Amino acid sequence: MSAPPHVALRPLWLCRACAAPWPCATARLTLLREYAHDRVALLVYLGGLLHDAAGQLHTLNPQAAPEPAQLFDRFLGWAIPRGRT
């Protein structure tokens, strides 16, 4: 039996497989592999998910919704290529 995929449980935005905030570490690695040759497409995809998550998390609990900077780091910050040294 294969392991469950690390996909988002909406509207909570937790990983269905490990219950970590999505995208979890495994989901991030999977996404990087899937979009290895098109980082711009990955960022566009994640930007759409960030938009969805912000609205859904705010609707669920406006007082406890993550700050915009936290959501940016969670959904996009990790996927932005860093400069080469």
C-alpha positions in Angstrom: 0.0 0.0 0.0 1.4 3.4 -1.0 1.7 6.3 1.4 -1.0 9.0 1.1 0.0 12.1 -0.9 1.0 15.2 0.9 -1.8 17.4 -0.4 -3.7 20.2 1.3 -6.8 19.6 3.4 -8.9 22.7 2.6 -10.0 25.0 4.1 -7.7 24.2 7.1 -4.6 24.1 4.8 -3.0 21.2 6.7 -1.3 18.3 5.0 -3.6 15.3 4.6 -0.7 12.9 5.2 1.2 14.4 8.1 -1.0 17.2 9.4 1.7 19.8 9.2 0.9 23.3 7.8 0.7 22.8 4.0 2.9 22.9 2.0 4.8 20.5 4.3 8.4 19.6 3.7 7.4 16.6 1.6 5.0 18.6 -0.5 7.7 21.2 -1.1 10.1 18.6 -2.3 7.5 17.1 -4.5 6.6 20.4 -6.0 10.2 21.3 -6.6 10.6 18.0 -8.5 7.4 18.4 -10.5 8.3 22.0 -11.5 12.1 21.5 -11.8 12.2 23.0 -15.3 9.7 25.8 -14.8 10.1 27.7 -11.5 8.0 30.6 -12.7 5.0 28.2 -13.2 5.6 26.9 -9.7 5.5 30.4 -8.3 2.4 31.3 -10.2 0.7 28.1 -9.0 1.7 28.7 -5.3 0.6 32.4 -5.6 -2.9 31.1 -6.5 -2.9 28.7 -3.6 -1.7 31.5 -1.3 -4.7 33.6 -2.4 -7.1 30.7 -1.7 -5.5 30.0 1.6 -5.6 33.6 2.8 -9.3 33.9 2.1 -10.2 30.5 3.6 -8.1 30.8 6.7 -9.5 34.3 7.4 -13.1 33.0 6.9 -12.5 30.1 9.3 -11.2 32.3 12.1 -10.5 36.0 11.4 -8.8 36.6 14.8 -6.4 33.7 14.3 -5.6 33.9 10.6 -1.9 34.0 9.8 -0.3 37.3 9.0 0.4 38.1 5.3 4.1 37.8 5.8 3.7 34.4 7.4 1.6 33.2 4.5 4.1 34.5 2.0 6.9 32.7 3.6 4.8 29.5 3.9 3.6 29.4 0.3 6.1 31.4 -1.8 9.2 32.3 0.2 10.8 28.9 0.2 10.3 28.5 -3.6 12.0 31.7 -4.7 15.4 30.9 -6.0 18.3 32.3 -4.0 21.2 34.1 -5.6 24.3 32.0 -6.4 27.5 32.7 -4.5 
